[in-house]
Amino acid sequence: MNDDIRDLRVDTREQLALVNSIYKRCQETGQETQRLRPRTKNVIENQRSLLDYLAVSVHAQFGKSTKAKIYYPFAMAAERFEQDIDSRMPGVRKAQPTIANAIERHQPFNQEWMGWLDGLRNEHSHRRLSKHMRTEDIRTDLHLPGGGTASVQGIGFQDAAGNEMTASQFFKVPTTDVPVTEWHFTDPDLAVPLALGLIQAGVEEVLGEVAEAISAIASAMIVAMRPTSSQPHVTATGPPRSKATKYDVKHPARIEMMVKLIAKLRNPPIARKSSCA
């Protein structure tokens, strides 16, 4: 995973935490602030960008050279996936089927959250900030033995015969009903933090699964390239350290013998002080 993906991932998590904080303040006041929708848009765009950055990184390593822009494929039907990935990430499917399979497991036709992300991103990018529907609900706080509390919301309870029960009857503890104001997307019909959190969890899963596939490919290449003990290997060059000399050159024995023999035949003239020497 490259630095761009890591940095954007950190920023997306921070933006999501900020949306959750703003949302809680909206619930406390009962009014949607002007900051909620722009911050929600930032998170959605970052989540989609994370997938596109991933596609660019994978294509740079395994894809075919192209002048077209690279995007993460969003196939709405299984039969369209191969065409979609081949046009958006040329060469990757044929070069690395393992990575293509990981990407195929995270498509709108088999992952509901991807359809949400695609629809929300298109709405925010091409029309306007997505309107949130305000809803009123009841949260039931359970007062547990020992002083602890737990909350349930939007859940019905029945006994074994199918008769409806209150949370207090079902858990057999005191309860308090608290009015709660929520803001939902139109599609999906989920509270803003819940929908964004589910999408983020899906994006994180894609990043992790593709990273594992790339890591497995790299490990397999290293194993394949490692020489076995029966193969030739490079030895240390030069003379052994214990006998190394900087300037001495040792000639072959035959040459050295010939030099010595020639020297015997070509003795230099002897200096004489007189002719009688």
N, C-alpha and C positions, 0 to 999 in steps of 0.2 A: 504494500500500500504506500503510495507516494505522499509527499508532504502536503500537497494541495488537498488531498482527500482527508488526511489527518486533521488539518487546520479547519476545514469546513465542517467536519464531524464535530469537533469541539464547539465551534460557533453555533451549530444547529442545536446542540444540547443546551447551551446557554440561552439561546433564544426561546427554546421550549420551556425552560424553567421560568423565564420572564413572563411568558404567556400564562403559565399556571399561577404566578403571583398576581398578575393583573386580573385574572379571572376570579380569584378569591376575593379581591377587593370589590369587584363588580357584585359578587354574591352578598357581600357584607352591606353594600349600599343599596342593592336592588336595582342598580342602573348600569347599563353597559357603557363603559368609557370609550372615548374616541381612540384610545391607544390599542384596544383589543384587536380590532380587525386588521390594522396595518402590521402589527406584530405577528398575527396569525399568518398573514400573507408571506412574511419573511421566512417563517418556519417551513411553509409549504414549498416555497421556491428553493430553499436550501435542501430539503429532502429530495426533490426531483433532481437538483444539481448534483447531489452526491452520487446518484445512479449514473448520470451522464459522465461525471468525472471518472467513475469506475470503468465505464465503457471505453473512454478515451485511453485510459491506462492499459487496459487489456488489449485493445487494438494496436497500440504502439508496440507491444511486445510480440503479439502473435498474428496480427492482421495483415492484409494486403495494402500496399500504398494506394492512396486515393486522395483526390482533391475535395471530395464531399465531406461535409461535417459529420462527426461521429456522435451518435446518441444511443442511449440504452433503449432496447426494443420494448415496445408495449403492444403485444399481440392480444387482440380481444378474443381470438379463437385459436385452438391448437393447430389447426391446419394452416394458419397464417404465420406461425412462428418462424419457420425456416426462411420464408421470404422476407420477413421483417428483420431478422438478425443479419441476413446476408446483405440487405440494403443499408442497414444502419451501422454494422460492424463487419465490413467485407473481409472475408478470409478466415475469420476466427472460428466459425463452426467447423470448417473442414480441417483447419490446422490443429485445433484443440477441442475435440468433441466433449471432453470432460467439463471444460469451462462452459461450453454452450449448453450442456445439460443442466448445470447449476443455474444458469440464467433462465432456462426454460421452466425450471421449477418455481420461478418467481415472476409470473406473468399474470395479467388481469384475468385470464380465463381460469386460473387455478388459485389465485390469491386475491381475496376480496378487497384487501386494503389497497392494492395497486390500482384498482378501478376508482377507489375513492381519491387517491392521490392524483391520478390523471384528470379526473373531473374537476377537482378543486383547483388544481393548477391552471387548467384551461380557463376556468371561470374567473380566477383572480388576474390572469395575464391578459385576457382579451376583452373582458367586459368591465367589471368593477369589483370592488371589494365584496366578497361574499357576505350576504346578509345572514345574520344569526337569528333564529327563531327563539323568542323568549318563552319559556315554559315554567309552570309552577308545579312543584312536586312536594312530596312529604318524605322527609328523612326520619327514620326511627332510630333513636339512640337506645341501646341496650345497656342497662346498669348491671354489670356483672358482679358476682360475689368477690369480695376483696377490694372493691373500689375501682376496678377497671371498667372501661366502656368500649362498645363496638357499635357500628352503625350499619344499617341496611336501608336500601332505597330501591324502589321499583320492583320489589320481589313480593310475590304472594305466597301464602302458606296454606296447606291443607293437612287434615289428619288422614289416617289410613283409609277412612271411608270416603274421602274426597270432600269433606266439609271444610269450608273456609275457616281459617283461624287468624287471629291477630299475631303479631310478632311476640307480644307478651305471653300469649297462651302457648305459642309454639316453643319458645325458649324457656318459659317459666321463670322469667325475671322481670323486674319493673322496667318500663319503657317510657320514653318521652318522644312525642311527635313534634318535629321541627319543620316549619315551612321552608322550602328551598327554591330559589330562583335559578334556572339553568338557561344557558344559551346553546342551541343546537345548530349544526349545519342542516341545510335542507336535505342534502344527500352526501354522506350518510346521516340518518336521523340520530345523531349521537352528540353528546355534549362536546364542546370544542376541545378541552384538554384530553378527554378520553379518545376521541378520534385521532388527534395528532399523536398521542402516545402510542396508539396501535400502529399507526403508519411508521413512526420512528422505529418501533421494535422490528417491523418488517424490513425496513431499510438496513438496520444493523445486521439482521440475519443474512441478507444478500451479501453485504460486504464481507462478513465472516466466511460464508460458504465459498465465495469466489476466491478469497485469499487462501483458503485451505486447498482449493483445487490448484492454484498457481504454485503453492508451496510443494505440493505432491509432485507436480511436473518438474520443478527445479531439483528436488531430491532424486528423482528417477534419472535425470540427466547426469547428475554428479556420480551416481552409482555406475551408470553405463560408461562413463569416461574414465573411471578409475582402473589403471592397469593391474592385471593379475601378477602373481609371483613368477609365472612362467614367461612373461613378456620381458623383452630387454628394457633396461632402465639406464638412466643417465648416471654416470659415475663422476666423482670429483675430478676436476682437471688439474694438471700440473703435478709436480713431484710431491711426495709426502712431506708434510711440514717438518719432520725431524731431519730430512736430508736436503731441504730446499736451500739453494744458494742463489744469490741475486744475479750474478753475472757469469758464472762458470757454465760452459757448455761442454758436455761430454760427447766426443765423437764416437762413432762405431769402432769396435776393436780392430777391424780389418784396416780401416783408414789409418788408425794410429800406428799399426805395425808397419805399413808401407812408408809412412813418414820417417820412422826410425831407420829403416833400411836405406832410404835415399840419403839420409843424413850421413850415414857411414861412407857413402860413395862420394860425397861432395864436401870433404873437409876443407875448411878455409886455409889459405896460405899461412905458413908459420913465419912469424917475424924473426929475422936473423940479424945478429949484430955483425957477423962476418961471414965470409964465404966458407969458412972452415967449420962452421957450426954444424 
